[in-house]
């Protein structure tokens, strides 16, 4: 990372804390079985195009906007 400035040195602790939180989240997800359940329920999404081109495709009705607080929109 090149700790050559005071700004970078001051942000080092935040980087380490964030890294620890990511690792802890991974362990907790694996421990509770959530990761295995996610892999089991994962589905394959396919897209097909009609003969007439893009004009025959229906609009994306009901598509949810991405929200970082709702895992279903990830």
C-alpha positions, -999 to 999 in steps of 0.1 A, spaced: 0 0 0 30 23 4 27 39 39 45 70 28 21 97 39 4 105 72 -30 102 55 -24 66 45 -11 58 79 -42 72 95 -64 50 72 -45 18 79 -65 10 110 -98 14 91 -86 -9 64 -77 -36 89 -110 -33 108 -129 -36 75 -109 -66 65 -116 -83 99 -153 -76 95 -154 -92 60 -136 -123 73 -159 -125 103 -190 -122 81 -177 -151 59 -171 -173 89 -205 -166 104 -223 -172 71 -204 -205 67 -211 -215 103 -248 -209 101 -251 -227 68 -263 -197 50 -237 -200 23 -246 -236 16 -283 -227 14 -275 -199 -10 -256 -223 -33 -285 -248 -32 -312 -223 -41 -292 -205 -68 -311 -206 -101 -300 -202 -137 -314 -172 -156 -317 -175 -193 -327 -149 -219 -343 -157 -252 -349 -134 -281 -379 -136 -304 -377 -138 -342 -387 -102 -346 -358 -88 -326 -360 -65 -295 -395 -52 -303 -411 -85 -293 -394 -87 -259 -416 -77 -230 -405 -48 -208 -388 -56 -174 -419 -55 -153 -414 -59 -116 -377 -56 -116 -366 -43 -82 -341 -15 -79 -308 -24 -63 -308 -17 -26 -277 -25 -4 -299 -32 26 -321 -58 9 -302 -91 0 -329 -101 -25 -319 -72 -48 -282 -81 -48 
